[in-house]
Amino acid sequence: MRVTATEAKNQFGSLCARAKTAPVIVEKGGKPDSVILSYEEFCALQSTRTSQTMAQRKRVFNETYGEWIDAQNEHFEKHGLWCDGLVSWMEPA
């Protein structure tokens, strides 16, 4: 269901009841701005979010892909980029 911000303000209690069965999209200026959700749905969304800090995510990333990144860097140091030395075959106009 979509409502304007004014409708949301005037019918807030009713919209909260409706949000228990389906999200209610609140529009401002004809564009979606906010969503009213049931508390259950909100909790479900929160549980899917990662609670790791950026430092923790970086550590996990480096543990997972560190060896592969090192191998790619080593290959680059030995061979350069695959496109080094490529020349356009088109002559300038």
N, C-alpha and C positions, 0 to 999 in steps of 0.2 A: 504494500500500500504506500502511496505517496501523498504527502500533505504539504501545504505551505507552512512557513514558520508561524504565521498568524494563526492558522488552523491548529497547529501543534500547541500553541500557547493557550488557545481558547478551549481545546478539547483534551488537555493533557491526561486527565484521569482515564478517559475513554481510550486514548491511544496506548496508554500503559497496559490496559487490559488486552487490547488487540495485539500488542507486542509479545504477549505470552504465547501466541499461536504463530506469528510471523513478524519479521522485522518491519518497522515503519520508517520509511525514508522521509526526512524533512528537507524541503527545498527552500532555498533562498534565491531570489532573482531567477527563478525557473531552473536552477541547477541543484543537484543533490548536494547537501551540506552536512547533514548529520543523520544518524540512525538511532532509533530507539529499539533496544533489544530487551528480551527477558533476562533476568539475572542468570538463569540457567545457561542460556546461550552465551552470555558474556563470560561466564566461568569456563565454558568449553573452549572459547577462543583464547582466553588467558592461559589455559593449560597447554595449548599448542605452541605458545610463544617460548622462545629460548630464554632461559634465565641466566645464561652465561655472560660474563663480561667480555668485552672485546679482547682483553689480554688472554682470557681462557680460550676463546675461539681461535685466536692466533696460534696459541700453543698446540691445540688439537690439530689445526690445519698443518702446522709445520711437522708435527709427529706423523701425520698421515701422508703428506706429500713431500716431505723434506728430501728423501732419497731421490725421488723423481726430479725435483727441481735441481738438485746437485748434479744429476746426470745430464740434464738439459744444459746447465751452465758449462759443464765440462765439454760437452759436444760443441757448444758455441765457441768456447776458447780455442778448441782445436780446428774447427772448420768454418767458423764465421756463420753469418746468416745465409740461408739457402739462396737469397736473392742478391747477394753481393756479386757485383760484376755483371749483372744483367743489363743489357742495352736495348733500348727501344729500336725496333727495326724500321719504324716510320721515320722518314726524313722530314726535317722541319719544313713548314710551308713557306 
